[in-house]
């Protein structure tokens, strides 16, 4: 009978240690995931900001270049604006077939990585 009590006490101790270790491991995994997500978001935001500035100046330069080719600065800007309108129409046309599934698959693969 005394041996059964000792075994039960050992089992209780081991289960407690297992649960404590499991909780610590879970906290470490969550912390690692959160820090990875935060650093990815920071890098993505910085890259997005610099990309926007690059594209803004590149397309302004293109508009002036096209404007000098057609002898109308306003005409160059309207041609570049028409190009952007074409891109927006394409995005809305391909939204449900291409863009949304691609983003969804990227997010799902990142979650289960």
matplotlib code that plots the C-alpha trace (Angstrom):
import matplotlib.pyplot as plt

x = [0.0, 2.9, 4.4, 1.2, 1.1, 4.7, 4.1, 1.0, 3.1, 5.8, 3.2, 1.7, 5.1, 6.0, 2.6, 3.0, 6.5, 5.2, 2.4, 4.8, 7.3, 4.5, 3.3, 6.8, 7.3, 4.0, 4.9, 8.3, 6.6, 4.0, 6.7, 8.8, 5.9, 4.9, 8.4, 8.8, 5.5, 6.4, 9.8, 8.3, 5.7, 8.3, 10.5, 7.5, 6.3, 9.8, 10.1, 6.6, 7.3, 10.6, 8.9, 6.1, 8.6, 10.6, 7.5, 6.2, 9.4, 9.9, 6.4, 6.8, 10.0, 8.2, 5.4, 7.8, 9.6, 6.4, 5.3, 8.4, 7.9, 4.4, 5.2, 2.7, 3.6, 0.0, -0.4, 2.4, 0.8, -2.6, -1.0, 0.6, -2.7, -4.4, -1.8, -2.7, -6.4, -5.7, -3.9, -6.8, -9.3, -7.1, -6.8, -10.6, -11.2, -8.7, -9.5, -11.6, -9.8, -6.2, -5.4, -7.6, -6.6, -2.9, -3.0, -5.1, -2.7, 0.3, -1.2, -2.2, 1.2, 2.8, 0.6, 1.4, 5.1]
y = [0.0, 2.3, 1.6, 2.5, 5.9, 6.5, 5.7, 7.9, 10.8, 10.3, 10.2, 13.4, 15.1, 14.0, 15.1, 18.5, 18.8, 17.8, 20.3, 23.1, 22.2, 22.0, 25.5, 26.9, 25.4, 26.8, 30.3, 30.1, 29.0, 31.8, 34.4, 33.2, 33.5, 36.9, 38.2, 36.8, 38.4, 41.7, 41.8, 40.8, 43.5, 46.1, 45.1, 44.9, 48.4, 49.9, 48.2, 49.2, 52.9, 53.0, 51.2, 53.8, 56.7, 54.9, 54.3, 57.8, 59.4, 56.8, 57.4, 61.2, 60.9, 58.7, 61.2, 64.0, 61.8, 60.9, 64.6, 65.7, 63.1, 64.3, 68.0, 68.2, 67.7, 67.3, 64.8, 62.7, 62.7, 61.8, 58.8, 57.6, 58.1, 56.0, 53.3, 53.3, 53.2, 50.1, 48.4, 49.2, 47.7, 44.6, 44.2, 44.4, 42.0, 39.4, 39.9, 36.8, 34.5, 35.3, 37.8, 36.7, 33.0, 33.8, 36.0, 33.4, 30.6, 32.7, 33.4, 29.8, 28.5, 31.1, 30.1, 26.4, 27.0]
z = [0.0, 0.8, -2.6, -4.4, -2.5, -3.5, -7.1, -7.1, -5.6, -8.2, -11.0, -9.7, -9.6, -13.1, -14.5, -12.9, -14.4, -17.8, -17.7, -16.6, -19.4, -21.9, -20.9, -21.1, -24.6, -25.8, -24.5, -26.3, -29.6, -29.3, -28.5, -31.4, -33.8, -32.6, -32.9, -36.4, -37.4, -35.9, -37.6, -40.9, -40.6, -39.8, -42.8, -45.0, -44.0, -44.6, -48.0, -49.0, -48.0, -50.0, -52.9, -53.0, -53.1, -55.9, -58.0, -57.4, -58.7, -61.5, -62.9, -62.6, -64.6, -67.1, -67.4, -68.1, -70.6, -72.4, -72.2, -73.9, -76.6, -77.3, -76.7, -73.8, -70.2, -69.3, -72.1, -70.6, -67.2, -68.7, -70.5, -67.3, -65.5, -68.2, -67.6, -63.9, -64.7, -66.9, -64.0, -61.6, -64.0, -64.4, -60.6, -60.2, -63.1, -61.7, -58.1, -57.4, -59.8, -59.2, -56.5, -53.6, -53.9, -54.2, -51.0, -49.2, -50.1, -49.0, -45.6, -45.1, -46.0, -43.7, -40.8, -41.1, -41.8]

ax = plt.figure().add_subplot(projection="3d")
ax.plot(x, y, z, "-o")
ax.set_aspect("equal")
plt.show()
